[in-house]
Amino acid sequence: MEPIVIIILVLMVLLSFGIGANDETMATLVGSRVLKTKYIIALAAILSFVGVYFLSDKVGKTIGENLLGSNVEYSVSMLIAIIISTTIWLIVASLTGAPISTTHSVVGSVFGVAIVWSFLPGQSFLTSLDWVTLGQVVLGWVISPLMGFFGAFLLKLLLDKILAKYVRGLEHLEKLERIFGYVLILVVGWTQISRGGNDSANALGILYGLIDSGQLTNDPTTITLLTLATGVVLALGIVIIGRNVIINVGNNLIAMRPSDAISIELATSITLFLATIFGFPISGSHVLIFAVVGAGMVKGERPEKKSFRKMIISWVITFPVAATLSALIYGISLAIF
């Protein structure tokens, strides 16, 4: 294995730290006060590792093998630009407590290097990307938050009707909320596993890009070891920095009871799991936040304006910022080397 490939793989694993640092999946457990924060963070780290190991390959292959055009192969300079730009943006956003989309960051970075590649002699922007795959990814970005919003909205309506029909008094309701709290831990665990598999694929896509371009052999042992390393470092990202995002989202959007959080997490879990199984890279952050807003609307609540505005702004600028950063880094590397 060439030294530069080893460097890229090390950077890929480090990228997973930034991905973990921006994972707010467990926020509903914080908002509903089901567990102490330290236990929530530990559980998030463990379950993310499980998701990375078992569910990351299909989405990773979509990113690493299918986004660029058929006549374009990932070069060393491209991969380094994608890794560095994505890592910078993820860590900067995470330090501010803003949940952004890892998928938007990575795909934006790929888009940025594709633009620069298209200016090389004899190349064309029209052939720089697989537009069908990119279109499917973008469609997933639109559909998945809507699934989160309407899924949580409808589930919350249904659950409220059931509670209104069968609950007898405040004491009975409190007992049910405690039961909901235990169920919520299981549902959020499912969500976290799916999120780990989907988000980590944004890093492991680099691995599959190296394999697809012939710079790395398709060796099962190597793939397994790198997947394990990615899972460990992603978990560290959650523990060290990700707690900021989890606490921010859990405490600052809407007040949640366990019954509220179950509606949110079921909608998020179903959406994330289906996308991960079918190999679609989507934004877990977008799905979760829209689910929170959907459940909140049933209660007549609106998200805290300042926090929600900050999230929306970070989402809007993520793709162009990542694309610009990767284009600059790739362009500079071409000029130097």
Number of C-alpha atoms within 10 A of each C-alpha: 8 8 8 12 16 12 12 19 22 14 18 26 25 20 29 30 28 28 30 33 31 31 33 31 30 26 28 31 27 21 24 21 16 19 15 10 17 11 10 20 23 15 18 28 26 20 22 30 25 20 23 28 22 13 23 28 22 20 26 28 23 22 29 27 23 20 24 23 18 12 10 16 17 22 13 16 19 24 26 23 27 30 26 19 27 31 25 15 18 27 21 14 21 24 15 12 24 26 30 30 25 32 28 26 30 27 22 25 31 28 25 28 27 27 21 19 20 16 11 11 7 6 14 14 14 12 15 22 22 17 15 12 17 18 12 13 22 16 13 17 21 15 15 23 24 18 20 31 26 18 24 31 24 16 20 25 16 13 15 15 12 11 13 11 9 10 14 10 8 9 10 11 15 12 11 15 18 15 13 19 22 13 15 26 22 14 21 26 21 21 28 31 26 31 31 33 32 33 31 34 33 30 34 29 25 26 29 25 25 24 19 18 15 12 17 17 14 14 9 9 9 13 17 12 12 19 23 17 20 28 29 22 22 32 30 21 25 28 21 13 20 31 27 22 26 29 20 20 28 23 19 16 22 22 17 21 18 24 21 27 29 28 27 34 32 21 31 35 26 18 24 30 20 13 21 26 16 11 22 25 30 29 24 31 25 24 27 30 24 24 28 30 23 27 30 24 18 17 16 7 14 17 17 12 11 10 15 18 12 14 20 14 12 17 19 13 13 24 22 17 19 29 26 19 22 33 26 17 20 25 19 13 15 14 8 6 6
